Amino acid sequence: MSSTFNPQFQRIGEILVHINKLSDSQLQEALVEQKNTKEKLGLILINNGVITEDDLVTVYSMQLGYKKADEEMLLNVKQEAASLVPEEFARQNAVLALSKSKSSIVVAMEDPEDIACIDSLKRLTGLNPEVLVAGPTALEKALEEVYGEIKKTGEVQEVIEGIKVISGDEDDREEVDLSPESADAKDAPIVKLVNMILQESIKERATDVHIEPMENRVIIRIRIDGVLQVIMTPPNTSLSGLVTRIKILSKLNIAEKRLSQDGRFTIKTKEKEIDVRVSILPTVYGEKIVMRLLDKTGFDFNLKSLGFDPDMYKIFKKMIAQPYGMIIVSGPTGSGKSTSLYASLKEIKSEGINITTVEDPVEYQLDGISQVQVFEDIGLTFASSLRSILRQDPDILLIGEIRDSETADIAVKFSLTGHLVLSTVHANDASSTITRLLDIGVPPFLVGSCVNLVMAQRLVRRLCKECCEEYKPSDQELYVVGLDKKRLKGSKLTKPKGCRKCRNTGYRGRTAIFEIIPMSMDIRRLIFNESNEDDIRVKALEQGMISLRESGLRKVLDGTTSIQEIMRSTVEEF
C-alpha cells in the first residue's frame, strides 16, 4: 500500500483491507453479496463474522475523522449530561450524551454525519455538540442502562417530594395508615420509597439494607459482596415515614421509639421469596434500621463451587463422609459458614440417612432434610431443641452455632455416640477455633477425641470480568502481601477498575478462602496437654496446613481476586 494512503478518501472495504482486518478475497465476496441483498457492506461483514462491530467503528472513525467512543466512555456516562437529551429522541437518533462543560456537550452517535440530529441536539441542550462515533450494539446497551438509571433517580426524587411531614408534638401527631391494603399509589409515596429500596437491594444481590439517620439527611446503604454502598440519601423528613412503614410490615410497635425492636416480614416476587429480618435501634438522630435479606427459594451451591483448592477439597470431602465426630467451621458473621455446611449436607444426604438441622434463622430450605427454627422467646432454644432431636433418631446433626456450654455439651455427647455433628463458632482462624471450644467449657480430652476437623473461612470479592485489567505490582506491594517474584512467573496479576455492571467497584460476586486443620495425633496431643493456639498453629503449618493468607494468594495468582482484597480480608503472617 502507498504511504500516502488517506482513509478519508477511501471506501470502508479498502480501509479494512489496509489495516489488515480484511483480505481482498473476503472483500470481493462481500461486494457480490451486497449486490444481491442491497445491505450495507459493514453489516454484511459483521453478520458473516469477518469483522467485529468495533472494527467497523474504528473504520468509520478513520474515514470520517471523528474520535471513537470506547467502552469505558459508554460505561461512565454522566447522568447530568444524558438527562439533557430526551430518551425518545436519543433512541430514535441513536445518540447518547456522555459529558458536558459550560459551552459544549460530548455525544456518541451511530451516524456522526447526521446534520439534522446535531442541529437538534444544539437546540435541545443549548450547547455545542462534540461528536464521537459508536457502534449500534454498544450504543443501544448504554442507552438502556443510562436511561434506566435516570428513570430510577427521577422516581426516587418524585417519591421524596411527595412525602408529607406531619408537624406538631409526638403525642399530637395524626396516625397514618401506611399498610398496602389502605394505601393508594397516588397518596402513599413512602410505600413507593420502601419498595424502591427493597427492589434495588434484591436487584443488586444485597444481603443487608442500612437506613441510618444523620443530622440533615438519611443515608441508605446496601451491602453488596460484603461491602456497604450508598444507594440514596433522602432528607431526614422521610425518616419517620420509613420507620413507620417498616414497623408496620414487621408487626412492631410504631409508638415505641426509645427501645430497640426486632421483627421480620417476607417479600414475594415472581422469581423468589425473601425473608427480611428487621432490627431497629434508637440513635441520637432517630431510629436506625438494619434489614437482613435471606433468599429462601433455593440453594444452588455445591462443595466444588465454594472455591476449595483441590487438596483442601479432598480433605474436607473425606471428613464429611466419616460416620461420627464433629466438623467445626469458624469465621466472622457473613463469612459463608452456613453456606459451606449446607453444601456439605447437600453432598452427603441420601434416602438412607436422617439429617436434622437446628438453626437461627433457617437460611436455606433443603429438600429431604428436617430443619428446626429456634424461637428463644417461647423457650425453643438450641439446647431444648437438641434434647428433643436426640429422640428423633438422627444420623447427622447440623447445629447453626455453638453459643454456650449447654449446646456444646449436647453436641459433643451426640458426636461421641456414633453420630456426625456439623456446626459453627465465631473465631478468627482454625487454631483459635479449637481454643474457642475450650473457652466455652468443653474439656480438652473431649475436644481432642470428638473433633475430626476445624475449618476457618472468609469471603473475598471476585474481580469483575468486564473491567478488570492486568498490571505489574510494585516490589513494596509484593513484600507487604508476602509474594516473591519467583511465584509470579507465568502468572498475570489483575486489579479492579470499575464499570457500570459492578457499580464502579471493580468487583462482582464472591468466593471463599479456607484454612483447614484435620485432627492428627500430634494435634490431638497438643489439645490434651492444653497447649495454646500458637503452638497448635505452628504444628498445623508444619503438617502442611494452607493458611487463609496463602489460600487468598492462590486466588490472586489465578486472577480470581486482587492483592488489595486479600489484604482487606486476611491478617499478615508472622
MOLIN-V439413 format. One record per residue. N is the residue number from 1. NEAR is the number of other ideal C-beta (glycine too) atoms within 10 Angstrom. Layout:
BEGIN
[[N | NEAR] [N | NEAR]]
END
This chain:
BEGIN
[[1 | 8] [2 | 6] [3 | 4] [4 | 5] [5 | 12] [6 | 9] [7 | 18] [8 | 9] [9 | 8] [10 | 16] [11 | 14] [12 | 20] [13 | 20] [14 | 17] [15 | 19] [16 | 26] [17 | 17] [18 | 16] [19 | 14] [20 | 7] [21 | 17] [22 | 21] [23 | 12] [24 | 10] [25 | 8] [26 | 17] [27 | 19] [28 | 11] [29 | 15] [30 | 21] [31 | 13] [32 | 11] [33 | 15] [34 | 16] [35 | 7] [36 | 7] [37 | 11] [38 | 6] [39 | 12] [40 | 12] [41 | 17] [42 | 20] [43 | 14] [44 | 18] [45 | 26] [46 | 19] [47 | 12] [48 | 12] [49 | 7] [50 | 17] [51 | 20] [52 | 14] [53 | 16] [54 | 16] [55 | 18] [56 | 22] [57 | 24] [58 | 19] [59 | 26] [60 | 23] [61 | 18] [62 | 20] [63 | 18] [64 | 14] [65 | 11] [66 | 19] [67 | 14] [68 | 16] [69 | 25] [70 | 14] [71 | 16] [72 | 11] [73 | 19] [74 | 23] [75 | 21] [76 | 14] [77 | 23] [78 | 15] [79 | 12] [80 | 11] [81 | 20] [82 | 23] [83 | 16] [84 | 16] [85 | 21] [86 | 11] [87 | 15] [88 | 9] [89 | 13] [90 | 19] [91 | 15] [92 | 10] [93 | 19] [94 | 18] [95 | 25] [96 | 28] [97 | 25] [98 | 21] [99 | 16] [100 | 18] [101 | 11] [102 | 5] [103 | 8] [104 | 13] [105 | 24] [106 | 21] [107 | 29] [108 | 28] [109 | 22] [110 | 20] [111 | 16] [112 | 23] [113 | 12] [114 | 16] [115 | 9] [116 | 8] [117 | 21] [118 | 18] [119 | 11] [120 | 16] [121 | 25] [122 | 13] [123 | 7] [124 | 15] [125 | 17] [126 | 10] [127 | 19] [128 | 12] [129 | 21] [130 | 15] [131 | 21] [132 | 21] [133 | 25] [134 | 30] [135 | 25] [136 | 15] [137 | 13] [138 | 21] [139 | 23] [140 | 15] [141 | 15] [142 | 23] [143 | 20] [144 | 11] [145 | 15] [146 | 25] [147 | 21] [148 | 11] [149 | 15] [150 | 16] [151 | 11] [152 | 16] [153 | 13] [154 | 11] [155 | 13] [156 | 19] [157 | 12] [158 | 12] [159 | 20] [160 | 19] [161 | 9] [162 | 14] [163 | 19] [164 | 11] [165 | 10] [166 | 13] [167 | 8] [168 | 8] [169 | 6] [170 | 7] [171 | 6] [172 | 8] [173 | 11] [174 | 7] [175 | 9] [176 | 17] [177 | 10] [178 | 20] [179 | 11] [180 | 11] [181 | 5] [182 | 11] [183 | 17] [184 | 7] [185 | 8] [186 | 8] [187 | 10] [188 | 23] [189 | 19] [190 | 23] [191 | 21] [192 | 19] [193 | 24] [194 | 22] [195 | 15] [196 | 17] [197 | 22] [198 | 21] [199 | 13] [200 | 17] [201 | 23] [202 | 18] [203 | 10] [204 | 14] [205 | 15] [206 | 23] [207 | 16] [208 | 18] [209 | 25] [210 | 17] [211 | 23] [212 | 20] [213 | 22] [214 | 14] [215 | 7] [216 | 9] [217 | 17] [218 | 23] [219 | 16] [220 | 23] [221 | 19] [222 | 26] [223 | 20] [224 | 23] [225 | 21] [226 | 19] [227 | 14] [228 | 15] [229 | 14] [230 | 11] [231 | 21] [232 | 20] [233 | 15] [234 | 21] [235 | 13] [236 | 16] [237 | 14] [238 | 22] [239 | 22] [240 | 19] [241 | 22] [242 | 23] [243 | 22] [244 | 20] [245 | 22] [246 | 26] [247 | 22] [248 | 19] [249 | 22] [250 | 19] [251 | 10] [252 | 19] [253 | 11] [254 | 15] [255 | 9] [256 | 13] [257 | 15] [258 | 6] [259 | 9] [260 | 11] [261 | 18] [262 | 12] [263 | 18] [264 | 17] [265 | 16] [266 | 11] [267 | 18] [268 | 10] [269 | 11] [270 | 4] [271 | 8] [272 | 12] [273 | 14] [274 | 18] [275 | 16] [276 | 19] [277 | 16] [278 | 20] [279 | 16] [280 | 23] [281 | 13] [282 | 15] [283 | 10] [284 | 7] [285 | 15] [286 | 18] [287 | 22] [288 | 19] [289 | 23] [290 | 16] [291 | 26] [292 | 18] [293 | 19] [294 | 16] [295 | 17] [296 | 17] [297 | 13] [298 | 12] [299 | 17] [300 | 9] [301 | 15] [302 | 12] [303 | 17] [304 | 12] [305 | 12] [306 | 19] [307 | 24] [308 | 23] [309 | 16] [310 | 8] [311 | 11] [312 | 19] [313 | 16] [314 | 11] [315 | 20] [316 | 24] [317 | 15] [318 | 12] [319 | 19] [320 | 21] [321 | 11] [322 | 13] [323 | 9] [324 | 16] [325 | 20] [326 | 31] [327 | 23] [328 | 27] [329 | 27] [330 | 24] [331 | 25] [332 | 13] [333 | 6] [334 | 15] [335 | 21] [336 | 23] [337 | 25] [338 | 20] [339 | 19] [340 | 24] [341 | 23] [342 | 23] [343 | 22] [344 | 24] [345 | 20] [346 | 18] [347 | 14] [348 | 17] [349 | 16] [350 | 8] [351 | 6] [352 | 6] [353 | 14] [354 | 15] [355 | 20] [356 | 21] [357 | 25] [358 | 28] [359 | 20] [360 | 17] [361 | 15] [362 | 18] [363 | 18] [364 | 22] [365 | 13] [366 | 17] [367 | 8] [368 | 12] [369 | 18] [370 | 13] [371 | 16] [372 | 20] [373 | 13] [374 | 19] [375 | 12] [376 | 10] [377 | 7] [378 | 7] [379 | 7] [380 | 16] [381 | 18] [382 | 25] [383 | 18] [384 | 15] [385 | 23] [386 | 23] [387 | 12] [388 | 12] [389 | 19] [390 | 16] [391 | 7] [392 | 11] [393 | 8] [394 | 20] [395 | 16] [396 | 21] [397 | 24] [398 | 25] [399 | 27] [400 | 25] [401 | 17] [402 | 25] [403 | 17] [404 | 13] [405 | 13] [406 | 17] [407 | 21] [408 | 24] [409 | 18] [410 | 23] [411 | 26] [412 | 21] [413 | 15] [414 | 21] [415 | 23] [416 | 15] [417 | 9] [418 | 10] [419 | 18] [420 | 25] [421 | 26] [422 | 25] [423 | 24] [424 | 24] [425 | 23] [426 | 16] [427 | 22] [428 | 17] [429 | 24] [430 | 27] [431 | 27] [432 | 21] [433 | 25] [434 | 30] [435 | 18] [436 | 20] [437 | 28] [438 | 15] [439 | 12] [440 | 17] [441 | 11] [442 | 22] [443 | 14] [444 | 17] [445 | 12] [446 | 19] [447 | 24] [448 | 19] [449 | 17] [450 | 20] [451 | 25] [452 | 18] [453 | 20] [454 | 29] [455 | 25] [456 | 27] [457 | 26] [458 | 25] [459 | 20] [460 | 26] [461 | 25] [462 | 21] [463 | 25] [464 | 21] [465 | 12] [466 | 15] [467 | 21] [468 | 22] [469 | 10] [470 | 9] [471 | 14] [472 | 8] [473 | 18] [474 | 9] [475 | 9] [476 | 8] [477 | 15] [478 | 16] [479 | 11] [480 | 13] [481 | 18] [482 | 17] [483 | 19] [484 | 9] [485 | 9] [486 | 6] [487 | 14] [488 | 15] [489 | 6] [490 | 6] [491 | 12] [492 | 11] [493 | 17] [494 | 21] [495 | 15] [496 | 21] [497 | 18] [498 | 18] [499 | 20] [500 | 17] [501 | 14] [502 | 24] [503 | 17] [504 | 15] [505 | 18] [506 | 22] [507 | 24] [508 | 21] [509 | 14] [510 | 20] [511 | 18] [512 | 20] [513 | 31] [514 | 26] [515 | 28] [516 | 24] [517 | 25] [518 | 19] [519 | 20] [520 | 12] [521 | 8] [522 | 13] [523 | 23] [524 | 16] [525 | 12] [526 | 22] [527 | 22] [528 | 14] [529 | 10] [530 | 12] [531 | 18] [532 | 11] [533 | 19] [534 | 11] [535 | 13] [536 | 22] [537 | 20] [538 | 14] [539 | 18] [540 | 25] [541 | 15] [542 | 9] [543 | 12] [544 | 10] [545 | 19] [546 | 19] [547 | 21] [548 | 23] [549 | 19] [550 | 17] [551 | 24] [552 | 28] [553 | 21] [554 | 16] [555 | 21] [556 | 25] [557 | 16] [558 | 11] [559 | 16] [560 | 19] [561 | 28] [562 | 25] [563 | 20] [564 | 16] [565 | 26] [566 | 24] [567 | 17] [568 | 15] [569 | 18] [570 | 22] [571 | 11] [572 | 9] [573 | 11] [574 | 3]]
END
